[in-house]
Every structure is written in C-alpha cells, then in structure tokens.
C-alpha cells in the first residue's frame, strides 16, 4: 500500500504541526487520523491531500510518502515499528522518535532530535541533520539503544548524545560534543567535529577527520588501522570511568 | 516613615535587611542596599495607566479594556507564548501557569536565557547544593566560576563569603580562601587569592582536567589546558582537597558559553568527586530576584521548571524547542504575553522580528525596550515596593517581600487573576 500525503499551503504556516499519527501501521485502518496545529486538532485531510493506492495487511507493506512544506511537521514516525516513510523535502523535529523498526528516508534536511531514543530500524537522511541527532531526552540516562542512523550531510551539536547502542554514521562534519556521555554503540564521523566523546564511559567513537578542541582527559594508546584509515586510538574519558574508545585521524587541543 | 527589614527585589540575593525611608508615598532614602537595589527602590517615571497602540500613537485605555484585550488575544491564538515571570511574585506566577494551561500555550521564564542550562545539568546529575547561611558560617574555600558578584550581586561577598563573619571560622577574612575562574580579570578577580584565567570556551576542558587530577590521573593532562598551566590546575585541585568546606558559585560565564549545560554537569561532577575527599557544594548565582521562584512554581504545578508547552493539553518540556528564544526565532507562536521581563532588550534580532509581527501584551511598571513591540502595556505595582508576595532566594529559600508604600496600581496577581477569570468565563460559554 502506498499512502501519499501532499501538504496543502497553510495561511499560518509558521505554527508547527505535530503529526505523530503519521506512522505506517496507522494507515492499515484507513486515513481517518488527526494532527495538531498548535492547540487545534485538525483532520489529516485538512492539512494534506491524501491519496492511497493498493492495500496492505501488515505495517511492513505500507509506504508513506510526504511532500510539500514538511519542515514544519514534527514527530513523524514516532513509535514506528515497521513499514517505510519517505520524506521528499525537509522534516521537522523529533522525526522517528522511539522508533523500533522500519525505515525512514529523508531527501532533504532533518531538524533537531532526529531518531531520538531510537531502539531499532533505520533512518537515512540525505541532507543535513540539526542538533541532537540520535540523542536522548533531557535528563535521560540512555539515548539511542539500537538501529542505525545515517546522515549524508553534516550533523549539528550533541550528535548521538548518551548513545547506548546502535550505529550512527555522519558522512560530513559534526558539531560540538559529538557522542557526549556515550556509553555504548558506535558513532562514526567522516569529517571533522569538536570535542568528541566528552565524558564517555563506553562504546566506540571514530572521527576520520580532525577532532577540534580535543579534551585533555583522553589517554593516547597508539595507532590502529580501521576501514582503510590510520587512526590514533585513545581511551577515556578518564574524568569519568575511562572505558570508552575514541579513534581520531588527527586532533588539536585548546591549549 | 522608616520601614525596617524590607526585602530588596533586585537580584537573587534577596537581601532582607534593607531600611527604606518613605515620605508622601515616595521612597526618599534607602540604607543597607547596594547601588543596584537602591536604584530600584528609588525608581521613578512609571507608566501612569494602560496604553494601547493606535497606529503610530499610544492611546490611554482603562484597565478593564486592557485586560479584556489580553484575554481575547490569548484565547484566539493557536500557540500563544507566555514569557517572563522572573520579575514578579510567586502568587502571580501561579495564575500564569493556570492561564497557560487554559489557553494551551507555551509558558517559559527567563531562566531559559540564564540558568536554564544549570537546571538541565541538575536533571542529569543532581544538585549537591546548600543554603547561603551554611556557606557563610562554614565555607573556608569559595570558588566564583564565570560570575562577577562585585558587579552583579554586590552584597554576596559581604553577606556570605569574602567579607562575612562565619560562626565556625575563627577569623573568617583570613581563613576563607577565594578562587575566581574567568576569561578576563574582573573586579572580583582582584580580591581573589587565586585567579584562574581560561581561554574563552575552555571551561569544559578545565573542569574535565580538574576531575582527572582530583582522581590522581595527572599524567595524562597536557602541559596547558585552555590557557591554564598543569601546575596551576594541580595547585587549585590541592586547595580544593585541603579545604574543610568548599562552595562553588557559577554564573552565566559557565551556563551561556560553548557546551552550556555540559559545563555545569562537569562542574557538578567535579564537586561530587571533591566530596569524596572533603565537603563541597555548588550553587547557581541566580539573576532576577524571583527567577528561582518561577522555576519552583512551574515545577510544582507542571512537573517542569521552564519551557512548558501545553498545546496538546498536557505539559511537554523540551528546552531548545519549547523555550521562548526558539519559539520566537522559528516563528512558532502567534501571540505573546510578557510579564516581569524585558525580552526586547535581551533576545536575538530574529526573535524580535517575530515579536513585531504578532500581537503582544506586556505587564510592566516602566516603559522598556519591549514597549516598542507591544500592542498593549499594563503598568502594575512593583513587588517589594508597592505590592507584596513570595519570592525565592538564589538558594531556594522563600522570602515574603514587603510593601513599603501604597499606590493605586494593581499587582501582577490582581491583573492576571482578572484576566484569568475572563478566560474561564469565555471557556464556559
């Protein structure tokens, strides 16, 4: 089954629309769903031109395609456990929160908290991801615990904060504090980033570019070969328990 | 008439030993207060009555008309923002939270642009803090990190630290050491026993290095960390470990620089580490006299301290998304009520551009920068001068502010209660 949702131009286009109902599973029972613009509840067809082709008996066979000015759309794919969501443009905050299965593909950029506290499934973002990509929630101990997030552009600050499982790959640069509080899982940044692995106590963080503002509390072990890159291996963060692994191509201290 | 033991409604110190001399319903003299507090008590040039923007001019309106305007504005909005709250008393803040829930808006207070990151860090690792009295009587080491009390909290030093007597200290001035950590040599740095000068943005690295040194892992630390030599770091760590009771006070130099709440988390974790060796506490140098109170009120009423979004009928909290600067910069609100703060003087330009596009009502005694963005401004009584109410000191101690003179101005609580009553009526219809 293919569900196509094309956003209608709205007069008050700057008010965000919370659309946690846009999850493949929900379309098995039809399109009588609602979304919220600020404090107003709206029917799905008030915001989107909805069209459905074919039918499906399980979430895995449902594909949802979103188009139009989707950058104001928050919480799409929250708690998703199967099926596919394809976003042709940019997507708003909290896309794929808590997802445990299925695939989300974003052709444009993703706003903050992409794949927050994700447990499984896959997110592919062709553009840039904003701050807190694959991170946890405020005050939470564990962020992402499983699944994969791949960003082909750049990522913002606090990438994969508190990650405890799963894999996050960013092909471009990442911002400040990538992999902060990391305690498990794998983070790979192909470009540069600032202060990776701050306060980490487990897991592995790879930086194929330069680690800027490198923290003074990582102990240098030696060099290793990894996926065709010669990387310098550190353990840390020794301010914390120091059981994490940080691999960087190059680094510079703020000395 | 002289009013004794008045409470100063300026900064988070909430000094409660002020003497105010009043003649003909005017404050004529203030004793004991610092320059900042004295200026606030002596403040003049208040707005006379509510004003409504009418083209390029201001029109005088009645209080009832102004309250009706605000109630209608908030009720018709899809995502109203209710911001400020730190410059008013707790009773008014309570009404504000009820209003936000009723109109399903976003309520945020000024901590999102000052010590919000401190609260985020406390939510991650807790708060090993204590009241100011404990520090005054026991602390033999005080660290001011990224704060400059001589300019911002002038009586903090004389009432609680550097120049204060201590019950458990024989000669407090001699026995109490003061360390100042900052990016520049401030006035406070001049009176410190040890001044640690950090390169801007280097606080996190220095805190991490200190944590490692306190744990005895000195050999990994590079020769300099963010402009601070390893020798000085070791000296500071030893000063901390050899103190009987240490207290860290941090300001916006730590909360609003690169890394924000992670800096505070690191500082709290350093304090936890030091508490394995001696007694150490850490507290925030809160700015507004009742910003702590707005966090308290919001927390006991909604579960969250600031940045609460009621648009779905339940409280949702996510600083960076539901905080005033983010909501305004992303144009995610369509009306704003400002109470007891001046966002136009502090917010980024992009936020003000949106503030200029939407209807805004402000409750404030004085014309300020935000007045330029208002459709309606309602002057109110000043808490601690012509209105009374509860405020929370920077260490979480509630103190009832007193009324030192009487005027015809309504208090924030009275104006907001009338606004809320109108909204309840409209909701029932």
Contacts between the chains, C-beta under 8 A, distances in Angstrom:
chain1	res1	chain2	res2	distance
A	12	B	78	6.5
A	12	B	334	6.5
A	14	B	330	7.4
A	14	B	331	3.7
A	14	B	332	6.4
A	14	B	334	7.9
A	15	B	78	5.3
A	15	B	79	5.3
A	15	B	332	6.3
A	15	B	333	7.8
A	15	B	334	6.4
A	16	B	79	7.8
A	16	B	330	7.8
A	16	B	332	5.4
A	18	B	311	7.8
A	18	B	312	6.9
A	36	B	311	6.9
A	36	B	312	6.1
A	37	B	78	6.3
A	38	B	77	7.6
A	38	B	78	3.4
A	38	B	79	3.5
A	38	B	104	7.7
A	38	B	311	5.2
A	38	B	334	7.4
A	39	B	78	6.0
A	39	B	79	6.5
A	39	B	103	7.5
A	39	B	104	3.5
A	39	B	105	7.4
A	39	B	310	7.8
A	39	B	311	4.5
A	39	B	312	7.6
A	39	B	313	7.9
A	40	B	78	5.6
A	93	B	321	5.9
A	112	B	320	6.5
A	112	B	321	6.8
A	113	B	318	7.8
A	113	B	321	7.7
A	131	B	320	7.0
A	132	B	320	7.3
A	137	B	318	7.7
A	138	B	120	6.0
A	138	B	123	6.1
A	138	B	317	6.9
A	138	B	318	6.5
A	138	B	319	6.6
A	139	B	120	7.2
A	139	B	123	3.3
A	139	B	124	5.5
A	176	B	258	6.4
A	176	B	259	6.8
A	177	B	259	6.4
A	177	B	262	6.1
A	180	B	262	6.1
A	195	B	204	7.0
A	195	B	205	7.9
A	195	B	259	7.5
A	198	B	204	6.9
A	198	B	208	7.6
A	198	B	259	7.9
A	198	B	262	6.3
A	199	B	208	7.5
A	199	B	262	7.6
A	199	B	265	7.5
A	199	B	266	7.1
A	199	B	269	7.6
A	213	B	201	7.4
A	213	B	205	7.2
A	215	B	204	7.4
A	215	B	205	5.7
A	215	B	208	5.4
A	216	B	205	5.6
A	216	B	208	6.4
A	216	B	209	4.8
A	216	B	212	7.7
A	216	B	220	7.3
A	216	B	221	5.3
A	216	B	222	5.1
A	216	B	225	4.8
A	217	B	208	4.4
A	217	B	209	6.3
A	217	B	211	7.3
A	217	B	212	4.8
A	217	B	217	7.8
A	217	B	220	6.6
A	217	B	221	7.4
A	218	B	220	7.5
A	219	B	220	4.9
A	237	B	208	6.8
A	238	B	212	5.2
A	238	B	215	7.6
A	238	B	217	5.1
A	238	B	220	5.8
A	239	B	207	7.9
A	239	B	208	4.2
A	239	B	209	7.6
A	239	B	211	3.9
A	239	B	212	5.0
A	239	B	215	7.7
A	239	B	266	7.6
A	239	B	269	7.5
A	240	B	211	8.0
A	240	B	269	7.8
A	253	B	205	7.9
A	253	B	222	5.7
A	253	B	225	7.6
A	254	B	199	6.2
A	254	B	201	6.9
A	254	B	202	5.2
A	254	B	205	5.8
A	254	B	225	7.6
A	254	B	226	4.9
A	255	B	222	6.1
A	255	B	223	7.4
A	255	B	224	4.7
A	255	B	225	6.9
A	255	B	226	7.3
A	255	B	227	7.6
